[in-house]
Amino acid sequence: MNHPHLPSEPTRPSLPLAWRRTALVVVLPLALALLAGCSETRELLKPTPLTQIDNKFAPKILWQASAGAGQKSDLLRIAPVESGGRVVVADARGQVFAYDIKSGKRLWETNLKAHLSVGGGASDALVVFGSDTGKVFALAIDTGKPLWQAQVSTAIEAAPSVGDTDVVVRAKDGSVSLLKANDGRIAWSVNHNEPAMTLQGQSRALLFPDAVAVGYDDGEFAVLSRADGRPLWKNQIALPMGRTDIDRMVDIDATPLFADATFYVVTYQGRLAAINAKGGQTLWSRKFSGYTDMSLDAHALYATDANGIVWALDRRTGEPLWRQAALAYRGVTGPAIENNKLVVGDKEGYLHVLNTETGAIVGRTRLNGGLIDPMRSEADTVAAVTRGGDLVVFQLP
């Protein structure tokens, strides 16, 4: 099995409903603290107040535009997608907008008339969205013209992965389907049993010329044959442990990363691991809990944990290089990397710039509304969507 680089943009019962991510991270620990009568724990769970910084590297806003209706619900995480000099974003009602990434000029808009909860995936030709009823919509990325529709088993809670000839779509029931990019025909679909309770949302699959890599809600990471969906190898990144369904949640909700024949995978309440792509063996693994997308450079892996602490870890060993706890409990996004700096957003609308060598906060600015994870970094710019309904494109000095 070959492992070439990823395409530039493929890139829960007992309880009847999925838990919201904010409920798990904030409300649940607070409830446990109240039951335990621990006032010190309650204090720790408050958003860490911001302190004054030497704001040398404040993000430079290039332009802002409408991303449609605001995403007030924490169940929504409709992030932008970039491809071919365009940035495409949608809202929960199915309004889709495309802009020129440099100028901010609106290129087209269309209405899918469908409820969305996550963003799309794109290639140089297509942008694809999935709805809460399992409908898949493909639009021409240069015009927004509808090209085809398809139907998968249940709601789509991960952005589709789009290649030149195929589209990979994940459904809430755990199934993975490969559709033909020219007409939406389903070439194969494979099932996977999901736990009774999971976090809201799923990680995006990774699409390779000969394989599809998928992180499941039970902590399993698998590489499937692109030809027919059969498993080539599997690795149980984290084992569900504990007495309750909540304790046993080990979802892989962050999109795995791939570089130098290695996958980097993180679970909620579980582990962060580096996996050898040639056979699935674990190279290193450490205890970690995260659900937001990660970033990497030649030396380090950057990740935000479930408490909002930002980490840099050595890619070879997994050993921490630094941790930045000044943003704990602020609803921090995963880190995006641009111009040798990191940027994360928080639920109050602040963008924070971090030094990649030390983790020091070296820049900050505030936008209108909390930031949606993930932010997209491409072509010397970062695109972000706020819960207030703004698309913001910026650079890091």
C-alpha positions as CSV (number, residue, x, y, z in Angstrom):
1,M,0.0,0.0,0.0
2,N,1.4,3.3,-1.0
3,H,1.0,6.4,1.2
4,P,1.3,9.6,-0.9
5,H,0.5,13.0,0.4
6,L,-3.1,14.0,1.0
7,P,-5.0,16.0,-1.7
8,S,-4.9,19.7,-1.0
9,E,-8.6,19.5,0.0
10,P,-9.8,15.9,0.2
11,T,-8.2,17.1,1.1
12,R,-24.6,8.4,20.2
13,P,-29.4,4.0,24.3
14,S,-29.8,4.5,26.7
15,L,-30.1,8.2,25.8
16,P,-31.8,9.0,22.5
17,L,-29.8,12.1,21.6
18,A,-26.1,12.8,21.2
19,W,-24.5,14.9,24.0
20,R,-23.5,18.4,23.0
21,R,-19.9,19.0,23.2
22,T,-20.2,22.1,25.4
23,A,-22.3,20.1,27.8
24,L,-19.6,17.5,28.2
25,V,-16.7,19.9,28.6
26,V,-18.3,22.5,30.8
27,V,-21.7,21.5,32.2
28,L,-20.9,17.9,33.2
29,P,-17.7,18.6,35.1
30,L,-19.4,21.5,36.8
31,A,-22.3,19.2,37.9
32,L,-19.9,16.7,39.3
33,A,-18.0,19.4,41.1
34,L,-21.3,20.6,42.7
35,L,-22.2,17.1,43.8
36,A,-18.7,16.8,45.3
37,G,-19.0,20.2,47.0
38,C,-15.7,21.3,45.6
39,S,-15.6,25.0,45.3
40,E,-12.0,25.0,44.0
41,T,-13.0,22.9,41.0
42,R,-15.9,25.2,40.2
43,E,-13.5,28.2,40.1
44,L,-11.2,26.3,37.7
45,L,-14.0,25.7,35.3
46,K,-14.7,29.4,34.8
47,P,-13.2,30.8,31.6
48,T,-9.7,32.0,32.3
49,P,-9.6,35.8,32.3
50,L,-7.4,37.3,29.7
51,T,-4.4,39.2,30.7
52,Q,-2.6,42.0,28.9
53,I,-0.1,41.0,26.3
54,D,2.5,42.7,24.2
55,N,0.3,42.7,21.1
56,K,3.1,42.6,18.5
57,F,1.5,40.2,16.1
58,A,-2.2,41.0,16.0
59,P,-4.0,39.2,13.1
60,K,-4.4,41.4,10.0
61,I,-8.0,41.2,8.8
62,L,-8.0,41.2,5.0
63,W,-11.8,41.1,4.6
64,Q,-15.1,40.0,6.1
65,A,-18.3,38.9,4.5
66,S,-21.6,37.1,5.3
67,A,-21.6,33.5,6.2
68,G,-25.3,33.5,6.3
69,A,-27.4,33.0,9.4
70,G,-25.4,32.9,12.7
71,Q,-24.6,29.5,14.3
72,K,-26.0,30.1,17.8
73,S,-26.3,26.4,18.7
74,D,-23.2,24.6,19.8
75,L,-24.4,21.6,17.8
76,L,-23.5,23.5,14.6
77,R,-19.9,23.7,13.4
78,I,-20.1,24.8,9.8
79,A,-16.6,25.7,8.9
80,P,-15.4,27.2,5.6
81,V,-13.6,25.2,2.9
82,E,-11.0,26.5,0.5
83,S,-10.0,25.4,-3.0
84,G,-8.7,26.9,-6.2
85,G,-8.5,30.5,-4.8
86,R,-12.1,30.3,-3.4
87,V,-13.5,30.0,0.0
88,V,-17.0,28.4,0.3
89,V,-19.2,28.6,3.4
90,A,-22.7,27.7,4.3
91,D,-25.3,28.2,7.1
92,A,-27.6,25.8,8.8
93,R,-30.5,26.6,6.4
94,G,-28.5,25.5,3.4
95,Q,-27.5,28.9,2.0
96,V,-24.1,28.5,0.4
97,F,-21.7,31.4,-0.5
98,A,-18.4,31.4,-2.5
99,Y,-15.9,34.2,-2.3
100,D,-12.6,35.0,-4.0
101,I,-10.0,34.3,-1.2
102,K,-7.9,37.4,-2.1
103,S,-10.4,40.1,-2.7
104,G,-13.5,38.9,-0.8
105,K,-15.6,39.4,-3.9
106,R,-18.7,37.2,-3.8
107,L,-18.6,34.8,-6.7
108,W,-21.9,33.0,-6.3
109,E,-24.5,31.9,-3.9
110,T,-27.1,29.1,-3.9
111,N,-29.7,27.6,-1.6
112,L,-29.7,23.9,-0.9
113,K,-32.9,24.1,1.0
114,A,-31.6,21.6,3.5
115,H,-30.5,21.7,7.1
116,L,-26.7,21.5,7.6
117,S,-24.6,21.0,10.8
118,V,-21.1,20.8,9.3
119,G,-19.2,22.4,6.5
120,G,-18.4,21.0,3.1
121,G,-15.5,19.4,1.3
122,A,-14.0,20.6,-2.1
123,S,-11.8,19.7,-5.0
124,D,-10.8,21.9,-7.9
125,A,-14.2,21.1,-9.5
126,L,-16.7,20.3,-6.8
127,V,-17.9,21.4,-3.4
128,V,-20.0,18.9,-1.5
129,F,-22.2,19.2,1.5
130,G,-24.2,16.7,3.6
131,S,-27.5,17.3,5.3
132,D,-29.1,16.2,8.6
133,T,-31.3,13.8,6.6
134,G,-28.4,12.1,4.8
135,K,-28.7,14.0,1.5
136,V,-25.5,14.8,-0.3
137,F,-25.3,17.8,-2.6
138,A,-22.6,18.4,-5.2
139,L,-22.1,21.9,-6.7
140,A,-19.7,23.2,-9.3
141,I,-17.2,25.1,-7.4
142,D,-16.7,27.8,-10.1
143,T,-20.5,28.6,-10.5
144,G,-22.4,27.0,-7.6
145,K,-24.5,25.1,-10.2
146,P,-26.1,21.9,-8.7
147,L,-24.6,18.9,-10.3
148,W,-26.1,15.9,-8.4
149,Q,-27.7,14.7,-5.2
150,A,-27.3,11.4,-3.5
151,Q,-28.7,9.8,-0.3
152,V,-26.8,7.9,2.5
153,S,-28.2,6.1,5.5
154,T,-28.5,8.8,8.2
155,A,-27.4,12.4,9.1
156,I,-24.0,13.6,8.0
157,E,-22.0,15.1,10.8
158,A,-18.6,15.2,9.2
159,A,-17.4,17.3,6.2
160,P,-17.2,15.1,3.1
161,S,-13.8,14.4,1.6
162,V,-13.6,15.2,-2.1
163,G,-11.0,13.9,-4.6
164,D,-10.9,14.1,-8.4
165,T,-12.9,11.0,-9.0
166,D,-14.5,10.1,-5.6
167,V,-16.2,11.6,-2.6
168,V,-16.2,10.0,0.9
169,V,-19.2,10.6,3.1
170,R,-19.6,9.5,6.8
171,A,-23.0,9.1,8.4
172,K,-24.1,9.3,12.0
173,D,-24.7,5.6,12.2
174,G,-21.0,4.9,11.6
175,S,-21.2,4.0,7.9
176,V,-18.7,5.2,5.4
177,S,-19.7,5.5,1.7
178,L,-17.6,6.2,-1.4
179,L,-19.5,8.1,-4.1
180,K,-18.4,8.7,-7.7
181,A,-17.6,12.4,-8.1
182,N,-19.1,12.6,-11.6
183,D,-22.7,11.5,-10.7
184,G,-22.9,10.7,-7.0
185,R,-23.4,7.0,-7.5
186,I,-22.5,5.0,-4.4
187,A,-19.7,2.6,-5.3
188,W,-19.5,1.0,-1.8
189,S,-20.7,1.5,1.7
190,V,-19.4,-0.2,4.9
191,N,-21.0,-0.2,8.3
192,H,-19.4,0.3,11.7
193,N,-21.2,-0.2,15.1
194,E,-21.1,3.0,17.1
195,P,-21.4,3.4,20.9
196,A,-24.7,4.3,22.6
197,M,-23.5,7.7,23.5
198,T,-21.0,9.9,21.6
199,L,-20.0,13.5,21.2
200,Q,-21.9,15.5,18.6
201,G,-20.2,15.3,15.2
202,Q,-17.5,13.1,13.6
203,S,-14.1,13.5,12.2
204,R,-13.5,13.9,8.5
205,A,-12.2,10.9,6.6
206,L,-8.9,11.2,4.7
207,L,-8.9,10.3,1.1
208,F,-5.8,8.8,-0.6
209,P,-5.3,7.4,-4.1
210,D,-5.6,3.8,-2.9
211,A,-7.1,4.1,0.6
212,V,-9.5,5.9,3.0
213,A,-8.6,6.6,6.6
214,V,-11.3,6.9,9.2
215,G,-11.5,7.6,12.9
216,Y,-14.6,6.1,14.6
217,D,-16.5,7.1,17.7
218,D,-15.4,4.0,19.6
219,G,-11.7,5.0,19.5
220,E,-10.8,2.8,16.5
221,F,-8.8,4.2,13.6
222,A,-9.0,2.2,10.4
223,V,-7.5,2.4,6.9
224,L,-9.9,1.0,4.2
225,S,-9.3,0.0,0.6
226,R,-10.5,2.8,-1.7
227,A,-11.5,0.1,-4.2
228,D,-14.1,-1.7,-2.1
229,G,-14.0,-0.5,1.5
230,R,-12.5,-3.6,3.0
231,P,-10.3,-2.9,6.0
232,L,-6.5,-2.9,5.3
233,W,-5.6,-2.5,9.0
234,K,-7.1,-1.2,12.3
235,N,-5.7,0.3,15.4
236,Q,-7.6,0.8,18.7
237,I,-6.3,4.2,19.7
238,A,-8.2,4.2,23.0
239,L,-10.3,1.7,24.9
240,P,-13.6,2.7,26.4
241,M,-13.2,2.6,30.2
242,G,-15.4,3.4,33.2
243,R,-18.7,2.5,34.6
244,T,-21.0,4.9,32.7
245,D,-21.6,5.6,29.0
246,I,-20.2,9.1,29.6
247,D,-17.0,7.8,31.1
248,R,-16.5,5.4,28.2
249,M,-16.7,7.9,25.4
250,V,-13.5,7.9,23.4
251,D,-14.6,9.5,20.1
252,I,-12.2,10.4,17.4
253,D,-13.8,13.7,16.5
254,A,-10.6,15.7,15.4
255,T,-9.6,15.0,11.8
256,P,-6.5,12.8,11.8
257,L,-3.3,14.3,10.3
258,F,-1.0,12.5,7.9
259,A,2.7,13.4,7.2
260,D,5.9,11.4,6.5
261,A,4.1,8.0,6.4
262,T,2.6,8.7,9.9
263,F,-1.0,9.3,11.1
264,Y,-1.6,11.5,14.1
265,V,-4.9,10.6,15.9
266,V,-6.4,12.0,19.0
267,T,-9.5,10.8,21.0
268,Y,-11.7,12.4,23.6
269,Q,-11.0,11.0,27.1
270,G,-8.3,8.7,25.7
271,R,-5.0,9.1,23.9
272,L,-3.1,11.0,21.3
273,A,-1.0,8.6,19.1
274,A,1.3,8.5,16.1
275,I,0.6,5.5,13.9
276,N,2.8,4.0,11.2
277,A,0.8,4.1,7.9
278,K,2.6,1.1,6.5
279,G,1.0,-1.4,8.9
280,G,-0.9,0.4,11.6
281,Q,1.7,0.0,14.4
282,T,1.7,2.5,17.2
283,L,4.9,4.6,17.2
284,W,4.1,6.5,20.4
285,S,1.0,7.2,22.4
286,R,0.2,9.4,25.4
287,K,-2.8,10.1,27.6
288,F,-4.8,13.0,26.1
289,S,-8.3,14.2,25.6
290,G,-9.2,16.4,22.6
291,Y,-11.9,16.8,19.9
292,T,-10.7,19.8,17.9
293,D,-8.5,19.7,14.8
294,M,-4.8,19.7,15.1
295,S,-1.9,21.2,13.1
296,L,1.8,20.3,12.5
297,D,5.0,21.5,11.1
298,A,8.3,19.8,10.5
299,H,9.1,19.3,14.2
300,A,5.9,19.6,16.3
301,L,2.3,18.5,16.6
302,Y,0.0,21.2,17.9
303,A,-3.3,20.3,19.7
304,T,-5.9,21.9,22.0
305,D,-7.0,19.6,24.8
306,A,-10.6,19.3,26.1
307,N,-9.9,22.0,28.7
308,G,-8.7,24.5,26.2
309,I,-5.0,24.1,27.0
310,V,-2.8,24.4,23.8
311,W,0.1,21.9,23.5
312,A,3.1,21.4,21.3
313,L,4.5,17.9,21.2
314,D,7.6,16.4,19.5
315,R,6.4,14.6,16.4
316,R,9.0,11.8,16.9
317,T,8.3,11.0,20.5
318,G,5.1,12.7,21.6
319,E,6.9,14.4,24.5
320,P,5.6,17.9,25.3
321,L,7.6,20.8,24.1
322,W,5.4,23.4,25.8
323,R,1.8,24.0,27.0
324,Q,-0.2,27.2,27.1
325,A,-2.9,27.2,29.8
326,A,-3.8,30.9,29.7
327,L,-6.8,30.1,27.5
328,A,-8.2,27.2,29.6
329,Y,-12.0,26.8,29.6
330,R,-12.5,29.6,27.0
331,G,-13.9,27.2,24.4
332,V,-10.8,27.3,22.3
333,T,-10.6,25.9,18.8
334,G,-7.9,23.7,17.4
335,P,-4.7,25.6,16.4
336,A,-4.2,26.7,12.8
337,I,-0.7,27.4,11.6
338,E,0.3,30.2,9.2
339,N,3.5,32.2,8.7
340,N,5.3,30.1,11.4
341,K,2.7,31.1,14.0
342,L,-0.3,29.5,15.6
343,V,-3.7,31.0,15.9
344,V,-6.7,29.8,18.0
345,G,-10.1,31.3,18.5
346,D,-12.3,31.3,21.5
347,K,-16.1,31.4,22.3
348,E,-15.9,35.2,23.1
349,G,-14.6,35.9,19.6
350,Y,-11.0,36.5,20.4
351,L,-8.2,35.3,18.0
352,H,-5.0,34.5,19.9
353,V,-1.6,34.2,18.1
354,L,1.0,31.9,19.7
355,N,4.7,31.6,19.2
356,T,5.4,28.1,17.8
357,E,8.7,27.8,19.7
358,T,7.5,28.8,23.2
359,G,3.7,28.9,23.2
360,A,3.7,32.5,24.3
361,I,0.7,34.6,23.3
362,V,2.1,37.3,21.0
363,G,-1.0,38.7,19.3
364,R,-4.7,39.1,19.8
365,T,-7.8,40.7,18.2
366,R,-11.5,40.3,18.7
367,L,-14.2,39.4,16.1
368,N,-18.0,39.5,16.3
369,G,-19.0,36.2,17.9
370,G,-17.3,33.0,19.0
371,L,-15.1,31.1,16.6
372,I,-16.1,27.8,14.8
373,D,-13.7,24.9,14.8
374,P,-11.9,24.3,12.5
375,M,-10.3,27.4,11.0
376,R,-8.8,26.8,7.6
377,S,-5.2,27.8,6.7
378,E,-4.3,27.9,3.1
379,A,-2.3,30.1,0.7
380,D,-0.9,32.5,3.3
381,T,-4.4,33.2,4.8
382,V,-6.7,31.8,7.5
383,A,-10.4,31.6,7.0
384,A,-12.7,31.5,10.0
385,V,-16.4,31.6,10.6
386,T,-18.0,33.3,13.7
387,R,-21.1,32.2,15.5
388,G,-22.4,35.7,14.6
389,G,-22.5,34.7,10.9
390,D,-19.3,36.4,9.7
391,L,-16.7,34.9,7.4
392,V,-13.3,36.4,8.2
393,V,-10.2,36.0,6.2
394,F,-6.9,37.2,7.9
395,Q,-3.2,36.9,7.8
396,L,-0.6,36.5,10.6
397,P,2.2,39.1,10.5
